[in-house]
Amino acid sequence: MINAIAIVGGGISGTLTVLNCIKQSKKPISIIWFDQHNKFCKGFAYSTTEDVHLLNVRANNMSVFYDEPNHFTQWLSKHYPLFNASDFVSRKIFGDYVNDAFENLKNTNPLISIIQVAEEVISIEKLIDSFQLKTTLTYQVQKLVLAFGNFLPAHPKSVSTDFILSENYFQNAFHPNLIKQSLSKNNITIIGSGLTMIDVVNSLYHHNYKGHIDIISPHAYIPQAHIEHTLPAVVPYIEENKIYNLLEILSVVNQQLKKAKKQGLNPHSVIDIMRPHLQNIWINFSFEEKKQFLRHLRHKWGVARHRAPMQSMAVFEELISRKKINLIKGRVFEIKSSEIDFDIFYSNLENSTQTFKTDFLINCTGPESDYTKIKTPLIQNLLKNQIITPDFIKYGIIGQKDGQISQNVYALGPPLKGILWESTAVPEIRLQAYKLAVKFICK
């Protein structure tokens, strides 16, 4: 009997799963691959047409294959020889690379058949020894891989919700009509000050936007820039098999940062050296420690861990210096819309209410991770049928660190963020996809 597998999600998580199945399988597998937006291989992240939307990871760590670390840089040298391994390549180019990897590999394993279905999966039902998926048709498979990727951000908190329907409010910061529609506005407000905000600012700058940009977030933290450090890195300091509690790891990191400053070492390396250990550190935190981290440290960690390319941050700093950007520290609690603009109400550190007007509103608050608040038909169906369960900190779904959700149900990437924390970038997802194929799908 041919083993039939459904992979739900056509972005990077789904694509890496498909690629690893093709490479690893030594038995017949029928893959039915679903993506409702018909963005197979690229997803939304790598479908951008903007050359200024850059990867936040250097090319030498962006191979789609865990067991072929130079795969991307070799592809780059052939197709874009001006780039080198330490460059931050555009997401547009990376999307072409991912697509090429699939096209070149898809027919190389005669044991694998792939059906791509560009329709929304609206329900999945667990049968005795299989799963039934419904789009406009019905499909039956033995194994299920949930490769959802990131969902759109939650709408800003507001008693009034009329703004959601406005043509001048964009929940999706990468919507293809956003830039065209925004350029004529005198004032744009971006809610959220992370990496997505940097992408939006770079797009506006690239398209010669002449107006003013307000950026508001509770802490007004902005990303740091990746820097070409000539300084030596700190010596690895994480003990491989040690279980750290939250206070211990904070103490160790602070000690290393002080040491780096005193000895003239690269301070960014203190965080970078932690990366291979972050999942195990997070897994061993108690529930209370995870809540403490999310409450008090999440935003600071985001600034330290998720950095932007220097050229992207240079644009932001130029606009700050020209007073084209105003950075506001505040928490939005009400948005009132009219036919021509929005009134933004927010509280600052003194809890006093402030307000300002804007012509155009862009949501850059980060993806929604609480599955109880994701109202798509499939997610609601999976919750109802108890195929998935939200994790305790509401950052994804309950599962094992190897991606197994239950018997013959697997996930990788963002759905596992609550379990692994570090589970949204290509270096982590490619390893998850490799292990998933070897351990569960192809055995």
Phi, psi and omega per residue, in radians:
M1 nan 2.315 3.106
I2 -1.304 2.304 3.135
N3 -1.359 2.040 -3.137
A4 -1.730 2.277 -3.084
I5 -2.202 2.316 3.021
A6 -1.777 2.256 3.033
I7 -2.014 2.025 -3.069
V8 -1.782 1.844 -3.123
G9 2.276 2.150 -3.056
G10 -1.772 0.048 -3.127
G11 -1.361 -2.709 -3.017
I12 -1.135 -0.648 -3.133
S13 -1.129 -0.820 3.121
G14 -1.144 -0.713 -3.108
T15 -1.126 -0.766 -3.139
L16 -1.151 -0.564 3.055
T17 -1.135 -0.805 3.123
V18 -1.065 -0.828 -3.115
L19 -1.039 -0.731 -3.126
N20 -1.251 -0.565 3.046
C21 -1.107 -0.762 3.127
I22 -1.063 -0.763 -3.084
K23 -1.266 -0.628 -2.927
Q24 -1.697 -0.427 -2.945
S25 -1.286 2.341 3.053
K26 -2.047 0.316 3.071
K27 -2.436 2.785 -3.107
P28 -1.110 2.292 3.083
I29 -2.375 2.325 3.005
S30 -1.833 2.021 -3.124
I31 -1.773 2.164 3.010
I32 -1.917 1.995 -2.940
W33 -1.971 2.099 -3.027
F34 -1.901 2.374 2.937
D35 -2.631 1.983 -3.024
Q36 -1.170 -0.405 -3.109
H37 -1.684 0.021 -3.120
N38 0.961 0.712 3.092
K39 -1.960 0.836 -3.138
F40 -1.017 2.432 3.127
C41 1.382 -0.788 -3.058
K42 -1.645 -0.537 -3.035
G43 1.002 -2.869 3.087
F44 -1.344 -0.610 -3.026
A45 -1.062 -0.669 -3.029
Y46 -1.977 0.293 3.048
S47 -1.670 0.019 -3.122
T48 -1.027 2.544 3.052
T49 -1.750 0.034 -3.076
E50 -1.546 2.074 3.113
D51 -1.162 -0.357 -3.094
V52 -1.508 -0.052 3.035
H53 -1.473 1.774 -3.016
L54 -1.743 2.675 2.951
L55 -1.106 2.632 3.093
N56 -1.735 0.145 3.096
V57 -2.196 2.450 -3.137
R58 -1.134 2.699 -3.065
A59 -0.990 -0.590 -3.066
N60 -1.234 -0.075 3.092
N61 -2.148 0.453 -3.066
M62 -2.107 0.323 3.036
S63 -1.051 2.511 3.081
V64 -1.373 -0.165 -3.084
F65 -2.003 2.122 3.091
Y66 -1.026 -0.654 -3.067
D67 -1.616 0.110 3.043
E68 -2.367 1.304 -2.992
P69 -1.095 -0.377 -3.114
N70 -1.711 0.170 -3.028
H71 -1.047 -0.760 -3.119
F72 -1.245 -0.767 -3.113
T73 -1.146 -0.577 3.062
Q74 -1.165 -0.711 3.088
W75 -1.106 -0.749 3.126
L76 -1.058 -0.778 -3.097
S77 -1.088 -0.483 3.120
K78 -1.420 -0.763 -3.007
H79 -1.714 -0.532 -3.109
Y80 -2.401 1.238 -2.997
P81 -1.126 -0.230 3.129
L82 -1.311 -0.307 3.108
F83 -1.470 2.639 3.016
N84 -2.135 3.088 -2.966
A85 -1.133 -0.411 -3.094
S86 -1.639 0.047 -3.099
D87 -1.392 2.741 2.998
F88 -1.747 1.790 -3.033
V89 -1.432 2.738 3.116
S90 -1.187 2.609 3.099
R91 -1.157 -0.475 3.080
K92 -1.071 -0.818 3.117
I93 -1.145 -0.729 3.141
F94 -1.091 -0.660 3.090
G95 -1.066 -0.697 3.086
D96 -1.112 -0.674 3.111
Y97 -1.100 -0.811 -3.141
V98 -1.070 -0.747 3.131
N99 -1.105 -0.737 3.099
D100 -1.077 -0.732 -3.138
A101 -1.029 -0.731 3.121
F102 -1.192 -0.831 -3.100
E103 -1.060 -0.647 -3.122
N104 -1.310 -0.405 -3.032
L105 -1.814 -0.366 -2.875
K106 -1.087 -0.461 -3.111
N107 -1.891 0.275 -3.038
T108 -1.550 -0.281 3.127
N109 -2.017 1.864 -3.084
P110 -1.152 -0.188 3.134
L111 -1.456 -0.198 -3.039
I112 -1.869 2.261 2.945
S113 -2.053 2.469 -3.071
I114 -2.239 2.194 3.010
I115 -1.997 2.140 3.104
Q116 -1.743 2.179 -3.079
V117 -2.042 1.925 -3.114
A118 -1.583 1.066 3.124
E119 -2.437 2.749 3.110
E120 -1.359 2.257 2.969
V121 -1.388 2.082 -3.066
I122 -1.746 -0.338 3.111
S123 -2.758 2.630 3.033
I124 -2.339 2.233 -3.120
E125 -2.079 2.336 3.098
K126 -1.469 2.103 3.050
L127 -1.722 -2.971 -3.063
I128 -1.061 -0.879 -3.103
D129 -2.339 0.456 -3.126
S130 -2.812 -3.118 3.114
F131 -2.235 2.492 3.101
Q132 -1.979 2.100 -3.136
L133 -1.897 2.441 -3.137
K134 -2.114 2.258 2.889
T135 -2.060 -2.133 2.892
T136 -1.448 -0.260 3.056
L137 -2.089 3.118 3.127
T138 -2.084 2.385 -3.131
Y139 -2.229 2.559 3.122
Q140 -2.183 2.259 -3.101
V141 -2.396 2.869 3.120
Q142 -1.668 -0.459 -3.115
K143 -2.324 2.671 -3.014
L144 -2.340 2.202 3.076
V145 -2.032 2.133 3.134
L146 -1.689 1.854 -3.077
A147 -2.094 0.997 -2.963
F148 -1.152 -0.569 -2.979
G149 1.305 -2.748 -3.121
N150 -1.597 2.520 3.036
F151 -1.664 2.842 3.086
L152 -1.070 2.700 3.118
P153 -1.175 2.716 3.001
A154 -1.141 2.603 3.063
H155 -1.119 2.577 3.072
P156 -0.973 2.541 3.130
K157 -1.142 2.289 -3.118
S158 -2.889 2.410 3.046
V159 -1.144 -0.797 3.065
S160 -1.382 2.374 -3.141
T161 -2.104 0.139 -3.135
D162 -1.062 -0.520 -3.085
F163 -1.059 -0.471 -3.100
I164 -1.039 -0.546 -3.090
L165 -1.541 -0.083 -3.089
S166 -1.237 2.469 3.083
E167 -1.246 -0.179 3.129
N168 -1.791 0.237 3.005
Y169 -2.026 2.255 3.138
F170 -2.110 1.966 3.040
Q171 -1.256 -0.552 -3.134
N172 -1.760 1.903 -3.083
A173 -1.203 -0.191 3.134
F174 -1.968 0.345 3.096
H175 -1.050 2.353 -3.060
P176 -1.066 -0.370 -3.126
N177 -1.637 -0.070 -2.980
L178 -1.086 -0.927 -3.046
I179 -1.103 -0.829 -3.133
K180 -0.993 -0.705 -3.076
Q181 -1.357 -0.398 -3.030
S182 -1.568 -0.387 -2.944
L183 -1.117 -0.439 -3.122
S184 -1.505 -0.060 -3.066
K185 -1.475 2.479 3.122
N186 -1.307 -0.546 -3.080
N187 -2.429 2.341 3.087
I188 -2.142 2.396 3.042
T189 -2.020 2.277 3.070
I190 -1.919 2.146 3.065
I191 -1.675 2.025 -3.053
G192 1.965 2.449 -3.025
S193 -2.242 0.534 -3.134
G194 -1.678 -2.682 -3.040
L195 -1.135 -0.588 3.110
T196 -1.123 -0.683 3.073
M197 -1.030 -0.731 3.128
I198 -1.060 -0.717 3.098
D199 -1.079 -0.769 -3.124
V200 -1.120 -0.786 3.132
V201 -1.051 -0.737 3.124
N202 -1.131 -0.660 3.090
S203 -1.125 -0.795 3.131
L204 -1.058 -0.755 3.127
Y205 -1.101 -0.787 -3.117
H206 -1.082 -0.579 -3.137
H207 -1.639 0.251 2.989
N208 1.108 0.745 3.075
Y209 -1.131 2.313 -3.019
K210 -1.765 -0.180 -3.020
G211 -1.523 -2.824 -3.084
H212 -1.890 2.532 -3.120
I213 -2.095 2.127 2.964
D214 -1.735 2.328 3.087
I215 -2.123 2.161 -3.091
I216 -2.213 2.357 3.029
S217 -2.719 2.789 -3.039
P218 -1.010 -0.622 -3.085
H219 -1.945 -0.232 -3.101
A220 0.993 0.529 3.003
Y221 -1.323 2.438 3.049
I222 -2.090 2.721 -3.119
P223 -1.083 2.650 2.965
Q224 -1.482 2.825 3.102
A225 -1.620 2.480 2.885
H226 -1.102 2.338 -3.110
I227 -2.139 2.424 3.051
E228 -1.317 1.605 -3.065
H229 -1.472 2.203 2.970
T230 -1.538 -0.163 3.129
L231 -1.250 2.546 3.099
P232 -1.214 2.667 3.121
A233 -1.372 2.774 3.032
V234 -1.196 2.749 3.081
V235 -1.273 2.424 3.091
P236 -0.866 2.335 -2.996
Y237 -2.247 -0.112 3.122
I238 -1.456 2.190 3.103
E239 -1.375 2.212 -2.952
E240 -0.928 -0.869 -3.003
N241 -1.825 0.169 -3.115
K242 -1.424 2.449 3.033
I243 -1.672 2.011 -3.127
Y244 -1.705 2.421 2.901
N245 -1.577 3.035 -3.018
L246 -1.072 -0.777 -3.122
L247 -1.138 -0.653 3.133
E248 -1.120 -0.807 -3.086
I249 -1.216 -0.595 3.052
L250 -1.086 -0.752 -3.141
S251 -1.113 -0.772 -3.130
V252 -1.107 -0.793 -3.122
V253 -1.115 -0.768 3.127
N254 -1.090 -0.678 3.086
Q255 -1.072 -0.739 -3.122
Q256 -1.196 -0.626 3.099
L257 -1.149 -0.711 3.094
K258 -1.140 -0.705 3.132
K259 -1.119 -0.739 3.135
A260 -1.081 -0.747 3.130
K261 -1.125 -0.758 -3.080
K262 -1.204 -0.659 -3.036
Q263 -1.725 0.061 3.113
G264 1.223 0.709 3.133
L265 -1.778 2.900 -3.122
N266 -1.243 1.950 -3.096
P267 -1.151 -0.535 3.127
H268 -1.121 -0.492 -3.119
S269 -1.157 -0.401 3.099
V270 -1.050 -0.736 3.130
I271 -1.376 -0.731 -3.076
D272 -1.084 -0.649 -3.124
I273 -1.169 -0.384 3.123
M274 -1.293 -0.390 -2.905
R275 -0.919 -0.815 -3.131
P276 -1.126 -0.287 -3.054
H277 -1.810 -0.115 -2.953
L278 -1.098 -0.692 -3.128
Q279 -1.089 -0.793 -3.137
N280 -1.166 -0.660 3.095
I281 -1.063 -0.813 -3.117
W282 -1.121 -0.779 -3.121
I283 -0.997 -0.618 -3.069
N284 -1.518 -0.093 3.005
F285 -1.197 2.562 3.027
S286 -1.303 2.906 3.098
F287 -1.002 -0.743 3.141
E288 -1.151 -0.660 3.113
E289 -1.160 -0.686 3.098
K290 -1.100 -0.726 3.106
K291 -1.120 -0.693 3.109
Q292 -1.097 -0.755 3.121
F293 -1.049 -0.825 -3.105
L294 -1.132 -0.618 -3.090
R295 -1.320 -0.702 -2.955
H296 -1.977 -0.405 -2.957
L297 -2.137 -0.218 -3.004
R298 -0.978 -0.794 -3.059
H299 -1.220 -0.695 3.104
K300 -1.145 -0.682 3.113
W301 -1.111 -0.720 3.137
G302 -1.018 -0.687 3.127
V303 -1.169 -0.747 -3.090
A304 -1.260 -0.653 -3.000
R305 -1.523 -0.735 -3.008
H306 -1.825 1.693 -3.071
R307 -1.786 2.808 -3.110
A308 -1.928 2.700 3.067
P309 -1.020 2.607 -3.090
M310 -1.023 -0.703 -3.086
Q311 -1.182 -0.535 3.082
S312 -1.218 -0.762 -3.140
M313 -1.230 -0.488 3.108
A314 -1.095 -0.665 3.093
V315 -1.109 -0.798 3.130
F316 -1.031 -0.828 -3.093
E317 -1.145 -0.618 3.095
E318 -1.104 -0.777 -3.129
L319 -1.176 -0.588 3.037
I320 -1.096 -0.813 -3.089
S321 -1.143 -0.511 3.118
R322 -1.548 0.080 3.136
K323 1.047 0.546 3.056
K324 -1.536 -0.283 3.104
I325 -2.110 2.375 3.025
N326 -2.076 2.089 -3.122
L327 -1.677 2.110 -3.038
I328 -1.999 2.247 3.040
K329 -1.629 1.937 -3.106
G330 -3.085 2.813 -3.124
R331 -1.962 2.006 -3.127
V332 -1.200 2.302 3.092
F333 -2.223 -0.123 3.130
E334 -2.738 2.382 3.057
I335 -2.288 2.066 3.112
K336 -1.926 2.267 -3.087
S337 -1.913 2.580 2.986
S338 -2.172 -3.026 -3.131
E339 -1.191 -0.411 -3.021
I340 -2.037 -0.336 -3.096
D341 -2.790 -3.040 3.122
F342 -2.208 2.554 2.919
D343 -1.800 2.116 -3.132
I344 -1.789 2.118 3.086
F345 -1.878 2.313 -3.132
Y346 -2.557 2.787 3.066
S347 -1.927 2.500 3.123
N348 -1.824 -2.902 -3.066
L349 -1.087 -0.515 3.135
E350 -1.486 0.096 -3.125
N351 1.087 0.307 3.053
S352 -1.495 2.573 -3.104
T353 -1.486 2.256 3.089
Q354 -2.127 2.791 3.127
T355 -2.589 2.641 3.008
F356 -2.669 2.855 -3.139
K357 -1.796 2.691 3.055
T358 -2.603 2.692 -3.140
D359 -1.601 -0.409 -2.962
F360 -2.593 2.438 -2.980
L361 -2.281 2.202 -3.123
I362 -2.145 2.257 -3.097
N363 -1.616 1.932 3.108
C364 -2.148 0.670 -3.031
T365 -1.478 -0.047 3.115
G366 1.720 2.706 -3.023
P367 -1.109 2.560 3.034
E368 -1.252 2.238 -3.121
S369 -2.021 -0.149 3.125
D370 -1.502 1.844 -3.032
Y371 -1.157 -0.324 3.081
T372 -1.254 -0.291 -3.116
K373 -1.813 -0.009 3.124
I374 -1.592 1.972 -2.926
K375 -1.703 0.287 3.088
T376 -1.162 2.600 -3.104
P377 -0.975 -0.706 -3.086
L378 -1.175 -0.805 -3.123
I379 -1.089 -0.761 3.105
Q380 -1.092 -0.655 3.107
N381 -1.163 -0.761 -3.133
L382 -1.125 -0.646 3.081
L383 -1.180 -0.791 -3.128
K384 -1.073 -0.729 -3.124
N385 -1.465 0.048 3.093
Q386 1.022 0.550 3.014
I387 -1.393 -0.546 2.993
I388 -2.236 2.724 3.082
T389 -2.357 2.293 3.101
P390 -1.034 2.488 3.095
D391 -1.283 2.967 -2.960
F392 -1.230 -0.417 3.127
I393 -1.739 0.108 3.079
K394 1.052 0.755 3.093
Y395 -2.077 0.230 -3.115
G396 2.826 -2.531 -3.119
I397 -2.166 2.772 3.139
I398 -1.285 2.335 3.094
G399 -2.957 3.104 3.070
Q400 -1.520 2.822 -3.107
K401 -1.162 -0.331 3.094
D402 -1.499 0.041 3.076
G403 1.692 -0.079 3.126
Q404 -1.356 2.188 3.119
I405 -1.623 -0.775 3.049
S406 -2.814 -3.034 -3.107
Q407 -1.046 2.093 3.106
N408 1.173 0.282 3.037
V409 -2.138 2.238 -3.044
Y410 -2.368 2.764 3.090
A411 -2.525 2.794 3.033
L412 -2.667 2.841 3.115
G413 1.374 -2.556 -3.032
P414 -0.919 -0.601 3.110
P415 -1.023 -0.358 -3.113
L416 -1.708 0.186 -3.071
K417 -1.057 -0.692 3.141
G418 -1.155 -0.491 -3.141
I419 -1.469 -0.732 -3.003
L420 -1.924 -0.296 -3.034
W421 1.117 -1.068 -3.140
E422 -1.510 1.579 -3.000
S423 -2.676 0.480 -3.064
T424 -2.170 -0.102 -3.077
A425 -1.882 2.760 -3.082
V426 -0.975 -0.763 -3.122
P427 -1.007 -0.593 3.108
E428 -1.421 -0.728 -3.069
I429 -1.164 -0.642 -3.127
R430 -1.140 -0.615 3.081
L431 -1.216 -0.717 3.085
Q432 -1.045 -0.774 -3.121
A433 -1.117 -0.726 3.114
Y434 -1.072 -0.859 -3.112
K435 -1.168 -0.654 3.127
L436 -1.076 -0.782 -3.140
A437 -1.137 -0.784 -3.073
V438 -1.224 -0.765 -2.985
K439 -1.449 -0.650 -2.972
F440 -2.069 -0.834 -2.920
I441 -1.409 -0.754 -2.996
C442 -1.713 -0.012 -3.079
K443 -1.360 nan nan
